[in-house]
Amino acid sequence: MTDDDGRTFTRRRLLGLLGSAGVASVAGCGGRTETPTETPEIPGPFTETPGDPDDGTPKTRRGVTFDRVVNAVDDLGWDPTGEQPIDQSLEKNLREGTLIEVPSGEYLVRRRHDVADVSRWGIVGLGETRRGVQFTVPAGKSFRWIMADGGSGIVVENFTMQQGKKFDRSMGMGFLVDDALHLYNVEKAGSNPRQDSKSGSTNGIAVQVKQPDGVAIVDTFVRKGPQDFAHYPGNSITVFTGRGHRGTVYYRNLHIENGGEHGIYASKGQGDVRVEGGLFKNNLGDGVRISGEGSWVKGATVVVDATDRTPGNRGNWHQARGIHLQSGEYGYTGGLVEDCTVIARATPRTEALLKIEHSQGAATVRNCRFYNDTNYPTISVDKPDTGNQRPAKPWEMTFENVEITGRATNTSRWRWRVGRGPASRT
């Protein structure tokens, strides 16, 4: 931490600057007070590295070289009308070295398909957009139609998981990979049921990298459909990275809106989670949840606006936070929130636009803008836990170039004891 007249502030100094004013500029920001009239453009796009890693041959996608490329309709006999299931052929062809290219159409999947320790396989839609290829499941069913455990060099791209309009089915995918997952331009479309419905419900995508030096890239995953909202834990998570994660996952340019439980829930894995860009709007629970050194949220926009809801919703949307740092029993310290915009115009309830929980140690918040028109706190920092969720030291937060605007009067909530020297959590 630097002195209070520097660009980085102790918690005590930031509290003094904010006070109870509705507008505050911290560490060099101008006093911008105008009300945003619309959601800002999604930052980015964030990309991997300049250029395409492919070598131009038909058998290479996203830097992964396959032994064979097959056409789902011409070579495998898939029915593009959605009348006949594709399960038998899918089961046989989810094998090492095979890339399945899928022409535009609708394809019916009746059961879950487990892919264990298989590398260099892929499913790529050939439609002009991701809606060109749509996979469906039967009414009354909810399952992960693809569940990969292990393997590397996996390419999943350019299609939609279509659930329809009746809240009577759901589908998702799971990837617990060793390395090199490439998931691009995929959508979970349609209406999402609650878990206690006749069909049940399933997560949108679950991504974990099992090897410490492994990497997964998820770029442009979209979920925006109507939701039957239930109280926690009655809905499925949209994007999930859990305790088995040990490598690095990049979530780039996601658009997660109206999720029944969180936009991204990824705070308790042992590896790094890096959220870059994207729009997270009106999700029950958190827009984005991460924690720990090596993890970050950069360039994301998070919006909470009860006056701009998705048509067709059911149930009670009862809580929404913006960005949340929390690690449960792991007690991680570190992490970065940078170049983010968080807007709350109207909400049924929120703990804060930025919530730093008792299980999170030190972190840095830099170059961020918070606009708050609600009666709830903009930034809430808990006192560190004294039990099994006590975070590792250091505990002090770093805030640099943070701007808070809007009509809110309760801009901050801080829970720590101030002793001699710099202010700190205890």
C-alpha positions in Angstrom: 0.0 0.0 0.0 1.1 3.5 -0.7 0.6 6.6 1.5 -2.9 8.2 1.4 -1.7 11.0 -1.0 -0.7 8.4 -3.6 -2.8 6.7 -6.2 -3.4 3.6 -4.1 -5.6 3.9 -1.0 -6.0 2.1 2.3 -9.5 1.1 3.2 -9.8 3.9 5.7 -8.8 6.5 3.2 -11.3 5.3 0.6 -14.1 5.4 3.2 -13.3 9.0 4.0 -13.4 10.0 0.4 -16.7 8.3 -0.2 -18.5 9.1 2.9 -22.2 9.1 2.2 -22.1 11.2 -0.9 -24.0 10.0 -4.0 -21.1 10.8 -6.3 -17.4 10.2 -5.5 -14.2 10.1 -7.5 -11.3 8.2 -6.1 -7.6 8.5 -7.1 -7.6 10.7 -10.2 -11.1 10.1 -11.7 -13.1 13.1 -13.0 -16.4 13.9 -11.4 -18.6 12.3 -14.1 -22.2 12.6 -12.8 -24.4 12.0 -15.8 -26.8 9.1 -15.7 -26.0 6.3 -18.2 -28.9 6.0 -20.6 -28.1 2.6 -22.0 -25.9 -0.4 -21.3 -22.3 0.4 -22.5 -20.8 -1.5 -25.3 -19.2 -4.8 -24.4 -15.5 -4.2 -24.1 -13.1 -6.1 -26.3 -13.2 -8.3 -28.0 -10.5 -10.0 -26.0 -8.4 -12.4 -28.1 -5.6 -15.0 -27.5 -2.7 -13.9 -29.7 -2.6 -12.1 -33.0 -3.4 -14.2 -36.0 -4.9 -17.7 -36.3 -2.9 -20.6 -35.0 -4.3 -22.9 -37.7 -2.0 -23.9 -40.6 -4.6 -23.6 -43.3 -5.1 -27.4 -43.8 -8.7 -28.9 -43.5 -7.6 -31.0 -40.6 -6.4 -28.2 -38.3 -8.7 -26.2 -36.1 -7.7 -23.8 -33.3 -4.1 -25.2 -33.5 -5.3 -28.8 -33.0 -4.5 -31.3 -35.8 -7.0 -34.1 -36.4 -6.5 -37.4 -38.1 -9.9 -37.3 -39.9 -12.6 -34.7 -40.6 -16.1 -36.2 -41.1 -19.4 -34.6 -42.2 -22.2 -35.4 -39.7 -24.9 -35.7 -42.4 -23.0 -37.1 -45.4 -20.6 -39.4 -43.6 -22.3 -40.2 -40.4 -26.0 -40.1 -41.4 -27.2 -37.6 -38.8 -30.8 -36.4 -39.3 -30.8 -32.6 -39.7 -34.6 -32.4 -39.2 -34.4 -33.3 -35.5 -36.7 -36.3 -35.9 -34.2 -39.2 -35.5 -31.7 -39.1 -32.6 -28.0 -39.0 -33.3 -26.9 -40.8 -30.2 -25.6 -44.1 -31.7 -23.4 -42.3 -34.2 -22.3 -39.7 -31.8 -21.2 -42.3 -29.3 -19.1 -44.1 -32.0 -17.4 -41.0 -33.4 -16.5 -39.1 -30.2 -13.0 -40.7 -30.5 -9.4 -39.6 -30.6 -8.3 -37.7 -33.7 -11.9 -37.1 -35.1 -13.4 -33.7 -35.9 -17.1 -33.8 -36.7 -18.3 -31.0 -38.9 -22.1 -30.4 -38.6 -24.1 -28.8 -41.4 -27.0 -26.5 -40.6 -30.0 -28.2 -39.1 -31.6 -29.5 -35.9 -30.2 -32.6 -34.2 -31.9 -34.6 -31.4 -29.8 -36.0 -28.6 -31.6 -38.4 -26.1 -28.9 -39.1 -23.5 -25.7 -38.0 -22.0 -22.4 -38.9 -23.7 -19.3 -39.5 -21.6 -15.9 -38.9 -23.2 -13.2 -40.2 -20.9 -9.5 -39.5 -21.5 -9.9 -38.8 -25.2 -7.8 -36.2 -26.9 -8.0 -34.4 -30.2 -11.7 -34.5 -30.9 -14.2 -31.8 -31.8 -17.7 -30.8 -32.9 -17.9 -27.7 -35.1 -21.1 -26.3 -36.7 -20.9 -25.2 -40.3 -23.7 -22.7 -40.1 -23.2 -19.0 -40.9 -24.1 -18.2 -37.3 -24.2 -20.3 -34.1 -28.0 -20.6 -34.6 -27.4 -22.5 -37.9 -26.7 -25.7 -36.0 -29.1 -26.5 -33.1 -28.9 -29.5 -30.7 -32.1 -30.4 -28.8 -33.1 -32.8 -26.1 -36.6 -34.4 -25.5 -39.3 -32.7 -23.5 -39.1 -33.7 -19.8 -35.3 -34.3 -19.8 -32.3 -32.3 -18.5 -28.7 -33.5 -18.8 -25.2 -32.7 -20.0 -25.3 -34.0 -23.5 -21.5 -34.0 -23.6 -19.4 -34.8 -20.5 -15.7 -34.9 -21.1 -13.3 -36.1 -18.4 -9.7 -35.8 -19.2 -8.0 -35.4 -22.6 -6.6 -32.4 -24.4 -7.0 -30.7 -27.8 -10.8 -30.4 -27.8 -12.6 -28.0 -30.1 -16.3 -27.2 -29.6 -17.6 -24.4 -31.8 -20.4 -22.6 -33.5 -23.7 -24.1 -32.4 -26.7 -23.7 -30.1 -28.1 -25.9 -27.4 -31.8 -25.2 -28.0 -34.3 -25.7 -25.1 -37.4 -24.3 -26.6 -40.0 -22.0 -25.0 -41.9 -24.3 -22.6 -39.6 -24.6 -19.5 -39.8 -28.4 -20.0 -36.2 -29.4 -20.7 -32.6 -28.2 -20.3 -29.2 -29.1 -21.6 -25.5 -28.3 -21.0 -22.0 -29.6 -21.3 -19.1 -30.4 -19.0 -15.4 -30.3 -19.7 -13.0 -31.5 -17.0 -10.0 -31.5 -19.3 -6.2 -31.9 -18.9 -5.4 -29.1 -21.3 -6.3 -27.2 -24.5 -10.0 -26.9 -24.5 -11.3 -24.4 -27.2 -14.9 -23.6 -26.9 -16.0 -20.8 -29.2 -19.3 -19.2 -30.2 -21.8 -21.5 -28.4 -25.2 -20.5 -27.0 -27.6 -22.0 -24.5 -31.0 -20.8 -25.9 -34.6 -21.0 -24.8 -36.4 -21.1 -21.5 -34.6 -22.5 -18.4 -36.6 -24.5 -15.8 -36.0 -24.8 -12.1 -34.5 -27.9 -10.5 -37.7 -29.0 -8.9 -39.6 -29.0 -12.2 -40.7 -32.2 -13.9 -37.7 -32.0 -16.2 -35.1 -30.7 -13.6 -32.4 -28.5 -14.9 -28.6 -28.6 -15.6 -25.7 -26.1 -15.7 -25.0 -24.4 -19.0 -21.3 -25.3 -19.1 -18.9 -26.6 -16.4 -15.2 -26.1 -17.2 -12.2 -27.3 -15.1 -8.6 -27.8 -16.1 -7.1 -30.7 -14.1 -3.4 -30.2 -14.9 -1.7 -27.2 -13.3 -0.1 -26.1 -16.5 -3.2 -26.7 -18.6 -5.3 -24.0 -20.3 -8.9 -23.8 -21.4 -10.4 -21.0 -23.5 -14.1 -20.2 -23.6 -14.7 -17.4 -26.0 -18.3 -16.1 -26.7 -20.7 -18.3 -24.7 -24.2 -16.8 -24.7 -27.2 -17.4 -22.5 -30.1 -14.9 -22.5 -33.4 -16.8 -22.4 -36.4 -16.7 -19.9 -35.9 -18.2 -16.5 -38.2 -19.8 -13.9 -36.6 -18.3 -10.9 -36.4 -20.2 -7.6 -34.8 -19.4 -4.3 -31.2 -20.7 -3.8 -30.3 -23.4 -4.6 -33.3 -24.1 -6.8 -31.7 -23.2 -10.2 -28.8 -24.5 -12.2 -25.6 -22.4 -12.5 -24.9 -20.9 -15.9 -21.1 -21.1 -16.1 -19.3 -23.1 -13.4 -15.6 -23.8 -12.5 -15.3 -25.7 -9.2 -12.9 -27.2 -6.7 -11.2 -29.6 -9.1 -9.8 -26.8 -11.2 -6.0 -26.5 -11.1 -4.9 -24.9 -14.4 -6.1 -21.7 -16.1 -9.4 -21.0 -17.7 -10.1 -17.9 -19.8 -13.7 -16.7 -20.1 -13.7 -14.2 -22.9 -16.5 -12.1 -24.3 -19.4 -14.0 -22.6 -22.9 -12.7 -22.6 -24.7 -14.1 -19.6 -28.1 -12.6 -18.9 -31.1 -13.6 -16.7 -29.3 -16.6 -15.2 -31.1 -18.5 -12.5 -28.0 -18.8 -10.4 -25.0 -16.6 -11.1 -23.4 -15.6 -14.4 -20.0 -17.1 -13.7 -19.4 -19.0 -10.4 -15.7 -19.7 -10.3 -14.3 -18.8 -6.9 -13.2 -22.0 -5.2 -10.9 -23.8 -7.7 -7.2 -24.1 -7.0 -6.3 -22.7 -10.4 -6.7 -19.4 -12.1 -9.9 -18.0 -13.6 -9.6 -15.0 -15.9 -12.7 -13.3 -17.1 -12.0 -10.8 -19.9 -14.7 -8.6 -21.4 -18.3 -9.7 -21.7 -21.7 -8.5 -20.4 -23.4 -10.0 -17.3 -26.9 -8.7 -16.8 -29.7 -9.4 -14.3 -28.4 -12.7 -13.0 -29.7 -14.0 -9.7 -26.8 -14.1 -7.3 -23.6 -12.8 -8.8 -22.7 -11.4 -12.1 -19.2 -12.7 -11.8 -17.6 -14.6 -8.8 -13.9 -15.2 -8.6 -11.1 -15.3 -6.0 -7.4 -15.5 -5.5 -4.0 -14.5 -6.9 -3.7 -15.2 -10.6 -7.5 -14.7 -11.2 -9.0 -11.6 -12.6 -12.0 -9.8 -14.1 -10.9 -7.3 -16.8 -13.1 -5.2 -19.0 -16.4 -6.7 -18.0 -19.7 -4.9 -17.8 -22.2 -6.0 -15.1 -25.7 -4.6 -15.1 -28.5 -4.9 -12.5 -31.8 -3.3 -13.8 -35.2 -4.5 -12.6 -36.8 -2.2 -15.1 -35.2 -4.0 -18.1 -36.0 -7.7 -17.6 -36.2 -10.5 -20.0 -39.8 -11.1 -21.2 -41.3 -14.5 -20.3 -39.7 -14.9 -16.9 -41.4 -16.9 -14.1 -40.8 -17.0 -10.4 -39.2 -14.4 -8.1 -35.9 -12.7 -9.0 -35.0 -11.7 -5.5 -31.3 -10.9 -5.4 -28.5 -9.7 -7.6 -24.9 -8.7 -6.9 -22.3 -7.3 -9.3 -18.8 -8.7 -8.9 -18.1 -11.0 -5.9 -14.8 -12.1 -4.4 -15.2 -15.2 -2.2 -13.4 -18.4 -1.7 -15.1 -20.3 1.1 -13.0 -22.6 3.1 -9.9 -22.0 0.8 -9.4 -18.5 2.2 -7.6 -17.2 -0.9 -5.9 -13.9 -1.1 -5.1 -11.9 -4.2 -7.0 -11.3 -7.4 -7.7 -8.3 -9.6 -10.8 -6.4 -10.8 -9.7 -4.0 -13.6 -11.4 -1.7 -16.2 -14.9 -2.9 -15.3 -18.2 -1.1 -15.3 -20.9 -2.1 -12.8 -24.3 -0.5 -13.1 -27.3 -0.9 -10.7 -30.4 1.1 -11.7 -33.0 -0.9 -9.8 -32.8 -4.1 -7.9 -35.0 -6.2 -5.6 -32.0 -6.6 -3.2 -28.3 -6.6 -3.4 -25.4 -6.8 -0.9 -23.3 -4.6 -3.1 -22.2 -3.9 -6.6 -18.7 -5.1 -5.5 -18.7 -7.6 -2.6 -15.5 -8.6 -0.9 -16.4 -11.4 1.4 -14.9 -12.6 4.8 -13.1 -15.5 3.0 -11.2 -13.2 0.6 -7.9 -11.7 1.5 -6.2 -8.8 -0.3 -7.2 -7.9 -3.8 -6.8 -5.0 -6.2 -9.6 -2.9 -7.8 -8.3 -0.6 -10.5 -9.7 1.7 -13.2 -13.3 0.7 -12.4 -16.6 2.6 -12.7 -19.6 2.0 -10.4 -23.0 3.6 -11.1 -25.5 3.1 -8.3 -29.1 4.4 -8.3 -30.3 2.0 -5.6 -30.5 2.2 -1.8 -27.9 -0.6 -1.4 -24.1 -0.3 -0.9 -21.8 0.2 -3.9 -18.8 -1.5 -2.3 -19.0 -3.9 0.7 -15.9 -5.2 2.4 -16.4 -7.8 5.2 -14.2 -8.4 8.2 -12.0 -11.4 7.7 -13.5 -14.7 9.0 -12.1 -16.0 12.3 -13.1 -19.6 11.6 -12.4 -22.2 8.9 -12.9 -19.6 6.2 -10.2 -17.2 7.5 -8.3 -15.8 4.4 -4.5 -15.8 4.1 -2.8 -12.5 4.7 -2.3 -9.9 3.4 -5.8 -8.5 4.0 -5.7 -4.9 2.9 -7.5 -4.0 -0.3 -5.9 -1.8 -3.0 -8.3 0.7 -4.8 -6.8 2.7 -7.6 -8.7 5.1 -9.9 -12.2 4.0 -8.8 -15.2 6.1 -9.7 -18.6 5.9 -8.0 -21.6 7.9 -9.4 -25.4 7.8 -9.2 -28.1 8.8 -6.7 -27.3 6.2 -4.0 -26.7 7.6 -0.5 -25.3 4.3 0.9 -22.2 4.0 -1.2 -20.0 1.8 1.0 -20.0 -0.6 3.9 -16.8 -1.4 5.6 -16.3 -3.9 8.5 -12.9 -3.7 10.1 -11.1 -2.4 13.1 -8.7 0.5 12.7 -5.6 0.3 14.8 -2.3 2.2 14.7 -0.8 2.8 11.4 -2.6 2.0 8.1 -6.2 0.9 8.3 -6.6 -2.8 7.9 -9.1 -5.6 8.3 -8.7 -7.7 11.3 
